[in-house]
């Protein structure tokens, strides 16, 4: 299954995408995109921390560049040992109010205040069968104050 489904922008249209993978000692971000150089990979202890750092890095990288109105920052979040046949979740909302919906099937939507709580809820719902959580954030909606961090 492609990272971005038919109802979302394709990888070719996305400005910047980040793989966020859980490791034994935290979360690691690696980048791929179609708009030139990408930030360096890095890691942090928490999922919220690493996605905040990635958002700030993306904003800094693109601060001086023209972006198309549909440009997005897309996160593909892979919990520790993702399942190839696992449940894929589409994440919406933001800090304080995240919602994750299974992309296929009739599972109940998950709600959480933090990404860590969302991953925990997904683990409870699907056991070890989590494939990925996809969180697509339009650049136009990213908080500009993230550049100050």
VMD Tcl script that draws the C-alpha trace (Angstrom):
set ca {
  {0.00 0.00 0.00}
  {1.43 3.42 -0.90}
  {2.30 5.79 1.90}
  {-0.29 8.25 0.69}
  {-3.68 6.86 -0.37}
  {-5.96 8.07 -3.11}
  {-7.59 10.65 -0.83}
  {-4.27 12.28 0.00}
  {-1.52 13.92 -1.96}
  {0.90 11.51 -3.55}
  {4.51 11.24 -2.44}
  {5.46 13.19 -5.58}
  {3.27 16.13 -4.50}
  {4.42 16.14 -0.86}
  {7.10 18.69 -0.08}
  {8.81 16.68 2.62}
  {8.24 13.35 4.30}
  {9.77 11.84 7.40}
  {10.02 8.23 8.47}
  {9.76 8.17 12.27}
  {10.90 4.82 13.63}
  {10.83 3.65 17.21}
  {14.10 2.14 18.39}
  {15.06 0.60 21.71}
  {16.38 3.94 22.98}
  {13.94 6.42 21.41}
  {12.64 7.59 18.04}
  {14.68 8.23 14.87}
  {13.74 10.51 11.96}
  {15.00 10.02 8.42}
  {13.82 12.14 5.53}
  {12.79 11.86 1.92}
  {11.27 14.46 -0.35}
  {11.11 15.92 -3.80}
  {12.00 19.55 -3.16}
  {15.77 19.51 -2.80}
  {18.02 18.96 0.20}
  {16.53 17.42 3.32}
  {17.38 17.93 7.00}
  {19.90 15.56 8.57}
  {18.54 12.47 10.34}
  {18.29 12.70 14.13}
  {16.72 11.03 17.13}
  {15.09 11.92 20.45}
  {13.73 10.06 23.45}
  {10.01 10.78 22.87}
  {7.71 10.68 19.86}
  {6.26 14.13 20.52}
  {9.76 15.53 20.99}
  {11.07 14.04 17.75}
  {8.06 15.18 15.66}
  {8.34 18.69 17.15}
  {12.04 18.73 16.25}
  {11.23 17.47 12.75}
  {8.54 20.13 12.30}
  {10.99 22.86 13.35}
  {13.66 21.47 11.00}
  {11.20 21.35 8.09}
  {10.00 24.89 8.77}
  {13.59 26.16 8.96}
  {14.52 24.37 5.73}
  {11.58 25.78 3.81}
  {11.38 29.22 5.48}
  {13.14 30.93 2.59}
  {11.70 28.81 -0.21}
  {8.47 29.25 -2.11}
  {6.09 26.38 -1.42}
  {3.08 25.33 -3.40}
  {-0.20 25.99 -1.56}
  {-0.69 22.22 -1.18}
  {2.77 21.53 0.29}
  {2.76 19.15 3.25}
  {5.00 17.70 5.91}
  {4.12 14.02 6.13}
  {5.10 11.68 8.95}
  {5.13 7.89 8.58}
  {5.36 6.71 12.20}
  {6.52 3.13 12.71}
  {6.24 1.77 16.27}
  {8.87 -0.73 17.43}
  {8.83 -3.78 15.18}
  {5.96 -2.80 12.86}
  {3.91 -5.60 11.36}
  {4.02 -5.87 7.56}
  {0.37 -6.90 7.54}
  {-0.51 -4.62 10.46}
  {-3.16 -1.97 10.81}
  {-2.42 1.33 9.08}
  {-3.78 4.40 10.83}
  {-4.50 7.85 9.41}
  {-3.84 10.52 12.07}
  {-5.56 13.89 12.17}
  {-5.68 16.72 14.66}
  {-2.76 17.88 16.72}
  {-1.41 18.25 20.25}
  {-4.24 17.93 22.75}
  {-6.61 16.27 20.29}
  {-5.27 13.51 18.03}
  {-7.57 11.08 16.23}
  {-6.39 7.93 14.46}
  {-8.63 5.99 12.11}
  {-7.78 2.62 10.64}
  {-7.38 3.06 6.88}
  {-9.13 -0.25 6.24}
  {-11.59 -2.16 8.31}
  {-14.17 -1.17 10.86}
  {-12.09 -0.44 13.94}
  {-13.25 2.34 16.25}
  {-11.34 5.64 15.88}
  {-8.72 6.25 18.57}
  {-8.45 9.56 20.42}
  {-5.56 10.83 22.53}
  {-3.97 14.05 23.74}
  {-0.40 13.05 22.72}
  {1.22 10.97 20.02}
  {2.62 8.65 22.69}
  {-0.89 8.03 24.02}
  {-2.13 7.48 20.47}
  {0.52 4.82 19.81}
  {-0.35 3.19 23.14}
  {-4.05 3.14 22.22}
  {-3.21 1.64 18.81}
  {-1.18 -1.08 20.53}
  {-4.13 -1.86 22.79}
  {-6.55 -1.96 19.86}
  {-4.47 -3.99 17.43}
  {-2.03 -5.85 19.66}
  {1.32 -6.10 17.94}
  {-0.29 -5.69 14.53}
  {0.46 -1.99 13.96}
  {1.86 -1.24 10.54}
  {2.15 2.53 10.57}
  {0.52 5.78 11.66}
  {0.39 8.40 8.90}
  {0.16 12.07 9.93}
  {-0.01 14.61 7.09}
  {0.38 18.26 8.09}
  {-0.06 21.08 5.54}
  {2.84 23.55 5.77}
  {0.30 26.37 5.82}
  {-1.05 25.00 9.13}
  {2.28 24.39 10.89}
  {2.82 26.65 13.91}
  {5.28 29.38 12.91}
  {6.49 29.65 16.52}
  {8.15 26.23 16.06}
  {10.99 28.11 14.33}
  {11.86 29.76 17.64}
  {12.68 26.43 19.34}
}
mol new
graphics top color blue
foreach p $ca { graphics top sphere $p radius 0.5 }
foreach p [lrange $ca 0 end-1] q [lrange $ca 1 end] { graphics top cylinder $p $q radius 0.2 }
display resetview
